[in-house]
């Protein structure tokens, strides 16, 4: 999917650079082939983004939820402590901004 998108973008740039007369071919009214291909890039990106979202929801998110559930089951119950101020928390191992 990525190779098709990148290949399409590269083809568009190459056609725009080396065949301007082809890209200026009118299709309908003021719509040219170059403009139609350029607008098609938005459609391609929308389809790729949608496919990515569907893939993440169906394949990755269930695995992530399983890992979170396992991690929560392994953590022992900690007694609740009073809230600490951010300045009193230890910063060992962490860099502050």
Biopython code that builds the backbone (N, CA, C, O; Angstrom):
import numpy as np
from Bio.PDB.StructureBuilder import StructureBuilder

atoms = [
    (1, "UNK", "N", (0.835, -1.182, 0.000)),
    (1, "UNK", "CA", (0.000, 0.000, 0.000)),
    (1, "UNK", "C", (0.883, 1.251, 0.000)),
    (1, "UNK", "O", (0.633, 2.200, -0.742)),
    (2, "UNK", "N", (1.905, 1.235, 0.832)),
    (2, "UNK", "CA", (2.806, 2.388, 0.903)),
    (2, "UNK", "C", (3.560, 2.564, -0.407)),
    (2, "UNK", "O", (3.734, 3.686, -0.883)),
    (3, "UNK", "N", (4.009, 1.454, -0.989)),
    (3, "UNK", "CA", (4.747, 1.531, -2.249)),
    (3, "UNK", "C", (3.876, 2.110, -3.358)),
    (3, "UNK", "O", (4.366, 2.863, -4.200)),
    (4, "UNK", "N", (2.598, 1.768, -3.368)),
    (4, "UNK", "CA", (1.688, 2.304, -4.380)),
    (4, "UNK", "C", (1.535, 3.812, -4.195)),
    (4, "UNK", "O", (1.566, 4.566, -5.168)),
    (5, "UNK", "N", (1.371, 4.249, -2.955)),
    (5, "UNK", "CA", (1.195, 5.681, -2.694)),
    (5, "UNK", "C", (2.452, 6.468, -3.059)),
    (5, "UNK", "O", (2.374, 7.491, -3.738)),
    (6, "UNK", "N", (3.598, 5.990, -2.610)),
    (6, "UNK", "CA", (4.853, 6.700, -2.907)),
    (6, "UNK", "C", (5.127, 6.677, -4.406)),
    (6, "UNK", "O", (5.576, 7.671, -4.976)),
    (7, "UNK", "N", (4.855, 5.542, -5.042)),
    (7, "UNK", "CA", (5.033, 5.451, -6.493)),
    (7, "UNK", "C", (4.121, 6.419, -7.230)),
    (7, "UNK", "O", (4.529, 7.041, -8.211)),
    (8, "UNK", "N", (2.887, 6.544, -6.758)),
    (8, "UNK", "CA", (1.958, 7.492, -7.381)),
    (8, "UNK", "C", (2.413, 8.929, -7.219)),
    (8, "UNK", "O", (2.318, 9.722, -8.156)),
    (9, "UNK", "N", (2.907, 9.271, -6.040)),
    (9, "UNK", "CA", (3.420, 10.625, -5.821)),
    (9, "UNK", "C", (4.627, 10.903, -6.715)),
    (9, "UNK", "O", (4.743, 11.972, -7.313)),
    (10, "UNK", "N", (5.516, 9.926, -6.793)),
    (10, "UNK", "CA", (6.706, 10.099, -7.628)),
    (10, "UNK", "C", (6.322, 10.225, -9.099)),
    (10, "UNK", "O", (6.879, 11.054, -9.819)),
    (11, "UNK", "N", (5.382, 9.412, -9.543)),
    (11, "UNK", "CA", (4.921, 9.496, -10.925)),
    (11, "UNK", "C", (4.318, 10.867, -11.211)),
    (11, "UNK", "O", (4.568, 11.444, -12.269)),
    (12, "UNK", "N", (3.529, 11.390, -10.282)),
    (12, "UNK", "CA", (2.926, 12.712, -10.454)),
    (12, "UNK", "C", (3.997, 13.794, -10.595)),
    (12, "UNK", "O", (3.906, 14.656, -11.470)),
    (13, "UNK", "N", (5.000, 13.742, -9.739)),
    (13, "UNK", "CA", (6.076, 14.742, -9.802)),
    (13, "UNK", "C", (6.853, 14.623, -11.105)),
    (13, "UNK", "O", (7.173, 15.630, -11.738)),
    (14, "UNK", "N", (7.156, 13.397, -11.505)),
    (14, "UNK", "CA", (7.901, 13.210, -12.750)),
    (14, "UNK", "C", (7.090, 13.657, -13.961)),
    (14, "UNK", "O", (7.629, 14.303, -14.860)),
    (15, "UNK", "N", (5.809, 13.324, -13.993)),
    (15, "UNK", "CA", (4.966, 13.774, -15.107)),
    (15, "UNK", "C", (4.878, 15.293, -15.133)),
    (15, "UNK", "O", (4.920, 15.900, -16.203)),
    (16, "UNK", "N", (4.756, 15.910, -13.962)),
    (16, "UNK", "CA", (4.674, 17.377, -13.898)),
    (16, "UNK", "C", (5.962, 18.019, -14.387)),
    (16, "UNK", "O", (5.933, 19.075, -15.019)),
    (17, "UNK", "N", (7.079, 17.390, -14.099)),
    (17, "UNK", "CA", (8.377, 17.973, -14.456)),
    (17, "UNK", "C", (8.720, 17.772, -15.925)),
    (17, "UNK", "O", (9.220, 18.688, -16.577)),
    (18, "UNK", "N", (8.456, 16.590, -16.445)),
    (18, "UNK", "CA", (8.968, 16.259, -17.775)),
    (18, "UNK", "C", (7.924, 16.255, -18.882)),
    (18, "UNK", "O", (8.292, 16.242, -20.057)),
    (19, "UNK", "N", (6.641, 16.266, -18.554)),
    (19, "UNK", "CA", (5.604, 16.294, -19.592)),
    (19, "UNK", "C", (4.519, 17.311, -19.243)),
    (19, "UNK", "O", (3.375, 16.934, -18.989)),
    (20, "UNK", "N", (4.870, 18.596, -19.228)),
    (20, "UNK", "CA", (3.862, 19.602, -18.877)),
    (20, "UNK", "C", (2.719, 19.666, -19.898)),
    (20, "UNK", "O", (1.588, 19.992, -19.535)),
    (21, "UNK", "N", (3.000, 19.361, -21.159)),
    (21, "UNK", "CA", (1.930, 19.406, -22.161)),
    (21, "UNK", "C", (0.888, 18.302, -21.906)),
    (21, "UNK", "O", (-0.298, 18.499, -22.168)),
    (22, "UNK", "N", (1.321, 17.168, -21.407)),
    (22, "UNK", "CA", (0.383, 16.103, -21.053)),
    (22, "UNK", "C", (-0.447, 16.499, -19.830)),
    (22, "UNK", "O", (-1.654, 16.261, -19.789)),
    (23, "UNK", "N", (0.202, 17.100, -18.844)),
    (23, "UNK", "CA", (-0.497, 17.488, -17.623)),
    (23, "UNK", "C", (-1.482, 18.642, -17.877)),
    (23, "UNK", "O", (-2.436, 18.815, -17.118)),
    (24, "UNK", "N", (-1.256, 19.426, -18.933)),
    (24, "UNK", "CA", (-2.154, 20.535, -19.271)),
    (24, "UNK", "C", (-3.273, 20.110, -20.214)),
    (24, "UNK", "O", (-4.011, 20.961, -20.711)),
    (25, "UNK", "N", (-3.412, 18.835, -20.466)),
    (25, "UNK", "CA", (-4.476, 18.345, -21.334)),
    (25, "UNK", "C", (-5.829, 18.564, -20.651)),
    (25, "UNK", "O", (-6.048, 18.090, -19.537)),
    (26, "UNK", "N", (-6.732, 19.282, -21.323)),
    (26, "UNK", "CA", (-8.042, 19.523, -20.693)),
    (26, "UNK", "C", (-8.881, 18.243, -20.678)),
    (26, "UNK", "O", (-8.903, 17.489, -21.650)),
    (27, "UNK", "N", (-9.570, 18.013, -19.555)),
    (27, "UNK", "CA", (-10.460, 16.858, -19.441)),
    (27, "UNK", "C", (-11.912, 17.284, -19.560)),
    (27, "UNK", "O", (-12.681, 16.708, -20.329)),
    (28, "UNK", "N", (-12.280, 18.309, -18.782)),
    (28, "UNK", "CA", (-13.661, 18.789, -18.789)),
    (28, "UNK", "C", (-13.665, 20.236, -18.317)),
    (28, "UNK", "O", (-13.376, 20.513, -17.153)),
    (29, "UNK", "N", (-13.986, 21.145, -19.204)),
    (29, "UNK", "CA", (-13.984, 22.560, -18.837)),
    (29, "UNK", "C", (-12.576, 23.013, -18.474)),
    (29, "UNK", "O", (-11.654, 22.897, -19.282)),
    (30, "UNK", "N", (-12.409, 23.535, -17.247)),
    (30, "UNK", "CA", (-11.098, 23.992, -16.789)),
    (30, "UNK", "C", (-10.315, 22.901, -16.078)),
    (30, "UNK", "O", (-9.192, 23.140, -15.633)),
    (31, "UNK", "N", (-10.876, 21.728, -15.964)),
    (31, "UNK", "CA", (-10.201, 20.613, -15.285)),
    (31, "UNK", "C", (-9.177, 19.984, -16.229)),
    (31, "UNK", "O", (-9.524, 19.493, -17.303)),
    (32, "UNK", "N", (-7.917, 20.007, -15.813)),
    (32, "UNK", "CA", (-6.856, 19.399, -16.610)),
    (32, "UNK", "C", (-6.440, 18.064, -15.997)),
    (32, "UNK", "O", (-6.814, 17.740, -14.870)),
    (33, "UNK", "N", (-5.670, 17.307, -16.749)),
    (33, "UNK", "CA", (-5.193, 16.020, -16.264)),
    (33, "UNK", "C", (-4.322, 16.198, -15.027)),
    (33, "UNK", "O", (-4.425, 15.417, -14.081)),
    (34, "UNK", "N", (-3.475, 17.205, -15.024)),
    (34, "UNK", "CA", (-2.611, 17.470, -13.867)),
    (34, "UNK", "C", (-3.401, 17.801, -12.617)),
    (34, "UNK", "O", (-3.081, 17.319, -11.530)),
    (35, "UNK", "N", (-4.436, 18.626, -12.763)),
    (35, "UNK", "CA", (-5.266, 18.984, -11.623)),
    (35, "UNK", "C", (-6.028, 17.762, -11.108)),
    (35, "UNK", "O", (-6.149, 17.565, -9.899)),
    (36, "UNK", "N", (-6.536, 16.950, -12.021)),
    (36, "UNK", "CA", (-7.260, 15.740, -11.618)),
    (36, "UNK", "C", (-6.337, 14.773, -10.890)),
    (36, "UNK", "O", (-6.730, 14.187, -9.881)),
    (37, "UNK", "N", (-5.125, 14.599, -11.384)),
    (37, "UNK", "CA", (-4.171, 13.712, -10.703)),
    (37, "UNK", "C", (-3.762, 14.281, -9.343)),
    (37, "UNK", "O", (-3.590, 13.535, -8.380)),
    (38, "UNK", "N", (-3.609, 15.601, -9.272)),
    (38, "UNK", "CA", (-3.262, 16.231, -8.001)),
    (38, "UNK", "C", (-4.368, 16.056, -6.970)),
    (38, "UNK", "O", (-4.088, 15.769, -5.806)),
    (39, "UNK", "N", (-5.617, 16.226, -7.381)),
    (39, "UNK", "CA", (-6.740, 16.004, -6.472)),
    (39, "UNK", "C", (-6.862, 14.524, -6.104)),
    (39, "UNK", "O", (-7.300, 14.179, -5.007)),
    (40, "UNK", "N", (-6.473, 13.671, -7.026)),
    (40, "UNK", "CA", (-6.477, 12.234, -6.750)),
    (40, "UNK", "C", (-5.514, 11.846, -5.635)),
    (40, "UNK", "O", (-5.717, 10.836, -4.962)),
    (41, "UNK", "N", (-4.475, 12.637, -5.439)),
    (41, "UNK", "CA", (-3.529, 12.369, -4.355)),
    (41, "UNK", "C", (-4.223, 12.461, -2.997)),
    (41, "UNK", "O", (-3.913, 11.694, -2.085)),
    (42, "UNK", "N", (-5.164, 13.403, -2.863)),
    (42, "UNK", "CA", (-5.922, 13.513, -1.615)),
    (42, "UNK", "C", (-6.788, 12.279, -1.383)),
    (42, "UNK", "O", (-6.922, 11.804, -0.255)),
    (43, "UNK", "N", (-7.365, 11.775, -2.451)),
    (43, "UNK", "CA", (-8.194, 10.569, -2.343)),
    (43, "UNK", "C", (-7.333, 9.385, -1.923)),
    (43, "UNK", "O", (-7.723, 8.604, -1.055)),
    (44, "UNK", "N", (-6.173, 9.255, -2.535)),
    (44, "UNK", "CA", (-5.268, 8.154, -2.189)),
    (44, "UNK", "C", (-4.856, 8.235, -0.725)),
    (44, "UNK", "O", (-4.853, 7.222, -0.027)),
    (45, "UNK", "N", (-4.508, 9.427, -0.255)),
    (45, "UNK", "CA", (-4.100, 9.570, 1.141)),
    (45, "UNK", "C", (-5.255, 9.291, 2.096)),
    (45, "UNK", "O", (-5.041, 8.714, 3.162)),
    (46, "UNK", "N", (-6.470, 9.687, 1.736)),
    (46, "UNK", "CA", (-7.628, 9.407, 2.578)),
    (46, "UNK", "C", (-7.870, 7.900, 2.661)),
    (46, "UNK", "O", (-8.184, 7.383, 3.734)),
    (47, "UNK", "N", (-7.729, 7.196, 1.546)),
    (47, "UNK", "CA", (-7.910, 5.745, 1.547)),
    (47, "UNK", "C", (-6.839, 5.046, 2.382)),
    (47, "UNK", "O", (-7.131, 4.096, 3.109)),
    (48, "UNK", "N", (-5.609, 5.516, 2.274)),
    (48, "UNK", "CA", (-4.528, 4.924, 3.058)),
    (48, "UNK", "C", (-4.740, 5.185, 4.548)),
    (48, "UNK", "O", (-4.546, 4.288, 5.368)),
    (49, "UNK", "N", (-5.134, 6.395, 4.899)),
    (49, "UNK", "CA", (-5.387, 6.714, 6.309)),
    (49, "UNK", "C", (-6.528, 5.863, 6.848)),
    (49, "UNK", "O", (-6.442, 5.357, 7.967)),
    (50, "UNK", "N", (-7.590, 5.696, 6.075)),
    (50, "UNK", "CA", (-8.723, 4.871, 6.512)),
    (50, "UNK", "C", (-8.298, 3.414, 6.694)),
    (50, "UNK", "O", (-8.677, 2.771, 7.673)),
    (51, "UNK", "N", (-7.520, 2.904, 5.763)),
    (51, "UNK", "CA", (-7.051, 1.522, 5.856)),
    (51, "UNK", "C", (-6.156, 1.337, 7.085)),
    (51, "UNK", "O", (-6.217, 0.303, 7.749)),
    (52, "UNK", "N", (-5.338, 2.325, 7.380)),
    (52, "UNK", "CA", (-4.470, 2.263, 8.556)),
    (52, "UNK", "C", (-5.307, 2.221, 9.835)),
    (52, "UNK", "O", (-5.016, 1.441, 10.742)),
    (53, "UNK", "N", (-6.333, 3.050, 9.909)),
    (53, "UNK", "CA", (-7.189, 3.069, 11.093)),
    (53, "UNK", "C", (-7.886, 1.729, 11.279)),
    (53, "UNK", "O", (-7.945, 1.209, 12.392)),
    (54, "UNK", "N", (-8.411, 1.172, 10.199)),
    (54, "UNK", "CA", (-9.093, -0.123, 10.289)),
    (54, "UNK", "C", (-8.112, -1.206, 10.726)),
    (54, "UNK", "O", (-8.448, -2.045, 11.562)),
    (55, "UNK", "N", (-6.914, -1.195, 10.174)),
    (55, "UNK", "CA", (-5.907, -2.199, 10.550)),
    (55, "UNK", "C", (-5.546, -2.082, 12.027)),
    (55, "UNK", "O", (-5.469, -3.090, 12.729)),
    (56, "UNK", "N", (-5.326, -0.868, 12.498)),
    (56, "UNK", "CA", (-4.973, -0.683, 13.906)),
    (56, "UNK", "C", (-6.093, -1.142, 14.823)),
    (56, "UNK", "O", (-5.836, -1.797, 15.833)),
    (57, "UNK", "N", (-7.332, -0.809, 14.484)),
    (57, "UNK", "CA", (-8.464, -1.193, 15.333)),
    (57, "UNK", "C", (-8.691, -2.701, 15.352)),
    (57, "UNK", "O", (-9.071, -3.252, 16.384)),
    (58, "UNK", "N", (-8.464, -3.370, 14.233)),
    (58, "UNK", "CA", (-8.773, -4.796, 14.173)),
    (58, "UNK", "C", (-7.609, -5.685, 14.575)),
    (58, "UNK", "O", (-7.838, -6.782, 15.085)),
    (59, "UNK", "N", (-6.378, -5.262, 14.368)),
    (59, "UNK", "CA", (-5.233, -6.122, 14.631)),
    (59, "UNK", "C", (-4.375, -5.698, 15.812)),
    (59, "UNK", "O", (-3.962, -6.543, 16.607)),
    (60, "UNK", "N", (-4.101, -4.414, 15.941)),
    (60, "UNK", "CA", (-3.157, -3.947, 16.954)),
    (60, "UNK", "C", (-3.844, -3.628, 18.284)),
    (60, "UNK", "O", (-3.342, -4.004, 19.343)),
    (61, "UNK", "N", (-4.973, -2.949, 18.238)),
    (61, "UNK", "CA", (-5.645, -2.567, 19.483)),
    (61, "UNK", "C", (-6.039, -3.755, 20.360)),
    (61, "UNK", "O", (-5.868, -3.676, 21.577)),
    (62, "UNK", "N", (-6.558, -4.855, 19.801)),
    (62, "UNK", "CA", (-6.867, -5.993, 20.677)),
    (62, "UNK", "C", (-5.634, -6.569, 21.380)),
    (62, "UNK", "O", (-5.716, -6.980, 22.537)),
    (63, "UNK", "N", (-4.516, -6.600, 20.697)),
    (63, "UNK", "CA", (-3.275, -7.092, 21.307)),
    (63, "UNK", "C", (-2.832, -6.143, 22.420)),
    (63, "UNK", "O", (-2.423, -6.579, 23.496)),
    (64, "UNK", "N", (-2.918, -4.849, 22.148)),
    (64, "UNK", "CA", (-2.547, -3.849, 23.152)),
    (64, "UNK", "C", (-3.430, -3.951, 24.384)),
    (64, "UNK", "O", (-2.940, -3.879, 25.511)),
    (65, "UNK", "N", (-4.742, -4.121, 24.174)),
    (65, "UNK", "CA", (-5.651, -4.276, 25.307)),
    (65, "UNK", "C", (-5.306, -5.518, 26.123)),
    (65, "UNK", "O", (-5.382, -5.497, 27.351)),
    (66, "UNK", "N", (-4.927, -6.598, 25.443)),
    (66, "UNK", "CA", (-4.529, -7.814, 26.150)),
    (66, "UNK", "C", (-3.293, -7.600, 26.999)),
    (66, "UNK", "O", (-3.233, -8.065, 28.138)),
    (67, "UNK", "N", (-2.307, -6.904, 26.461)),
    (67, "UNK", "CA", (-1.094, -6.610, 27.227)),
    (67, "UNK", "C", (-1.407, -5.737, 28.445)),
    (67, "UNK", "O", (-0.881, -5.970, 29.533)),
    (68, "UNK", "N", (-2.258, -4.742, 28.256)),
    (68, "UNK", "CA", (-2.626, -3.874, 29.382)),
    (68, "UNK", "C", (-3.341, -4.666, 30.475)),
    (68, "UNK", "O", (-3.086, -4.476, 31.664)),
    (69, "UNK", "N", (-4.238, -5.552, 30.054)),
    (69, "UNK", "CA", (-4.962, -6.365, 31.029)),
    (69, "UNK", "C", (-4.006, -7.245, 31.813)),
    (69, "UNK", "O", (-4.117, -7.355, 33.034)),
    (70, "UNK", "N", (-3.065, -7.872, 31.114)),
    (70, "UNK", "CA", (-2.074, -8.712, 31.799)),
    (70, "UNK", "C", (-1.225, -7.895, 32.743)),
    (70, "UNK", "O", (-0.937, -8.342, 33.854)),
    (71, "UNK", "N", (-0.818, -6.715, 32.332)),
    (71, "UNK", "CA", (0.022, -5.868, 33.186)),
    (71, "UNK", "C", (-0.741, -5.429, 34.430)),
    (71, "UNK", "O", (-0.165, -5.376, 35.516)),
    (72, "UNK", "N", (-2.013, -5.118, 34.291)),
    (72, "UNK", "CA", (-2.808, -4.706, 35.448)),
    (72, "UNK", "C", (-3.030, -5.854, 36.412)),
    (72, "UNK", "O", (-3.072, -5.645, 37.624)),
    (73, "UNK", "N", (-3.172, -7.059, 35.892)),
    (73, "UNK", "CA", (-3.360, -8.219, 36.762)),
    (73, "UNK", "C", (-2.105, -8.534, 37.562)),
    (73, "UNK", "O", (-2.196, -9.023, 38.688)),
    (74, "UNK", "N", (-0.948, -8.262, 37.000)),
    (74, "UNK", "CA", (0.320, -8.574, 37.665)),
    (74, "UNK", "C", (0.700, -7.547, 38.711)),
    (74, "UNK", "O", (1.477, -7.857, 39.614)),
    (75, "UNK", "N", (0.180, -6.339, 38.620)),
    (75, "UNK", "CA", (0.528, -5.300, 39.585)),
    (75, "UNK", "C", (-0.190, -5.564, 40.896)),
    (75, "UNK", "O", (-1.404, -5.768, 40.907)),
    (76, "UNK", "N", (0.547, -5.564, 42.006)),
    (76, "UNK", "CA", (-0.125, -5.731, 43.298)),
    (76, "UNK", "C", (-0.904, -4.468, 43.647)),
    (76, "UNK", "O", (-0.560, -3.366, 43.221)),
    (77, "UNK", "N", (-1.928, -4.652, 44.408)),
    (77, "UNK", "CA", (-2.722, -3.509, 44.848)),
    (77, "UNK", "C", (-1.881, -2.636, 45.760)),
    (77, "UNK", "O", (-1.299, -3.128, 46.727)),
    (78, "UNK", "N", (-1.811, -1.356, 45.466)),
    (78, "UNK", "CA", (-1.030, -0.423, 46.273)),
    (78, "UNK", "C", (-1.988, 0.408, 47.109)),
    (78, "UNK", "O", (-3.002, 0.887, 46.601)),
    (79, "UNK", "N", (-1.676, 0.582, 48.379)),
    (79, "UNK", "CA", (-2.547, 1.425, 49.202)),
    (79, "UNK", "C", (-2.499, 2.861, 48.701)),
    (79, "UNK", "O", (-1.467, 3.336, 48.227)),
    (80, "UNK", "N", (-3.601, 3.523, 48.812)),
    (80, "UNK", "CA", (-3.645, 4.903, 48.339)),
    (80, "UNK", "C", (-2.842, 5.791, 49.283)),
    (80, "UNK", "O", (-2.935, 5.680, 50.506)),
    (81, "UNK", "N", (-2.056, 6.671, 48.681)),
    (81, "UNK", "CA", (-1.234, 7.608, 49.444)),
    (81, "UNK", "C", (-1.744, 9.007, 49.203)),
    (81, "UNK", "O", (-2.391, 9.276, 48.190)),
    (82, "UNK", "N", (-1.458, 9.897, 50.128)),
    (82, "UNK", "CA", (-1.858, 11.283, 49.870)),
    (82, "UNK", "C", (-1.111, 11.827, 48.659)),
    (82, "UNK", "O", (0.006, 11.403, 48.363)),
    (83, "UNK", "N", (-1.724, 12.746, 47.983)),
    (83, "UNK", "CA", (-1.124, 13.325, 46.785)),
    (83, "UNK", "C", (0.175, 14.038, 47.124)),
    (83, "UNK", "O", (0.273, 14.755, 48.120)),
    (84, "UNK", "N", (1.174, 13.823, 46.267)),
    (84, "UNK", "CA", (2.475, 14.474, 46.463)),
    (84, "UNK", "C", (2.574, 15.654, 45.520)),
    (84, "UNK", "O", (1.966, 15.673, 44.450)),
    (85, "UNK", "N", (3.333, 16.614, 45.929)),
    (85, "UNK", "CA", (3.573, 17.730, 45.024)),
    (85, "UNK", "C", (4.595, 17.292, 43.981)),
    (85, "UNK", "O", (5.431, 16.435, 44.267)),
    (86, "UNK", "N", (4.547, 17.859, 42.784)),
    (86, "UNK", "CA", (5.497, 17.455, 41.737)),
    (86, "UNK", "C", (6.952, 17.649, 42.144)),
    (86, "UNK", "O", (7.824, 16.909, 41.689)),
    (87, "UNK", "N", (7.226, 18.633, 42.994)),
    (87, "UNK", "CA", (8.612, 18.896, 43.391)),
    (87, "UNK", "C", (9.143, 17.806, 44.326)),
    (87, "UNK", "O", (10.353, 17.592, 44.386)),
    (88, "UNK", "N", (8.270, 17.119, 45.050)),
    (88, "UNK", "CA", (8.741, 16.123, 46.011)),
    (88, "UNK", "C", (8.917, 14.734, 45.385)),
    (88, "UNK", "O", (9.445, 13.833, 46.037)),
    (89, "UNK", "N", (8.487, 14.547, 44.136)),
    (89, "UNK", "CA", (8.646, 13.251, 43.487)),
    (89, "UNK", "C", (10.090, 13.031, 43.084)),
    (89, "UNK", "O", (10.760, 13.966, 42.647)),
    (90, "UNK", "N", (10.579, 11.803, 43.224)),
    (90, "UNK", "CA", (11.948, 11.531, 42.766)),
    (90, "UNK", "C", (12.012, 11.557, 41.248)),
    (90, "UNK", "O", (11.071, 11.150, 40.566)),
    (91, "UNK", "N", (13.125, 12.039, 40.731)),
    (91, "UNK", "CA", (13.285, 12.126, 39.282)),
    (91, "UNK", "C", (14.401, 11.211, 38.796)),
    (91, "UNK", "O", (14.953, 11.428, 37.717)),
    (92, "UNK", "N", (14.732, 10.210, 39.566)),
    (92, "UNK", "CA", (15.807, 9.314, 39.153)),
    (92, "UNK", "C", (15.359, 8.551, 37.914)),
    (92, "UNK", "O", (14.252, 8.013, 37.868)),
    (93, "UNK", "N", (16.221, 8.511, 36.921)),
    (93, "UNK", "CA", (15.923, 7.787, 35.708)),
    (93, "UNK", "C", (15.081, 8.552, 34.717)),
    (93, "UNK", "O", (14.875, 8.081, 33.599)),
    (94, "UNK", "N", (14.584, 9.728, 35.093)),
    (94, "UNK", "CA", (13.760, 10.511, 34.194)),
    (94, "UNK", "C", (14.392, 11.886, 34.010)),
    (94, "UNK", "O", (14.942, 12.477, 34.939)),
    (95, "UNK", "N", (14.292, 12.361, 32.796)),
    (95, "UNK", "CA", (14.781, 13.708, 32.527)),
    (95, "UNK", "C", (13.597, 14.654, 32.513)),
    (95, "UNK", "O", (12.545, 14.338, 31.957)),
    (96, "UNK", "N", (13.766, 15.789, 33.114)),
    (96, "UNK", "CA", (12.691, 16.776, 33.097)),
    (96, "UNK", "C", (12.904, 17.715, 31.919)),
    (96, "UNK", "O", (14.011, 17.856, 31.400)),
    (97, "UNK", "N", (11.838, 18.337, 31.523)),
    (97, "UNK", "CA", (11.929, 19.275, 30.422)),
    (97, "UNK", "C", (12.370, 20.564, 30.994)),
    (97, "UNK", "O", (12.527, 21.542, 30.263)),
]
sb = StructureBuilder()
sb.init_structure("model")
sb.init_model(0)
sb.init_chain("A")
sb.init_seg("    ")
for serial, (resi, resn, name, xyz) in enumerate(atoms, 1):
    if name == "N":
        sb.init_residue(resn, " ", resi, " ")
    sb.init_atom(name, np.array(xyz, "f"), 0.0, 1.0, " ", f" {name:<3s}", serial, name[0])
structure = sb.get_structure()
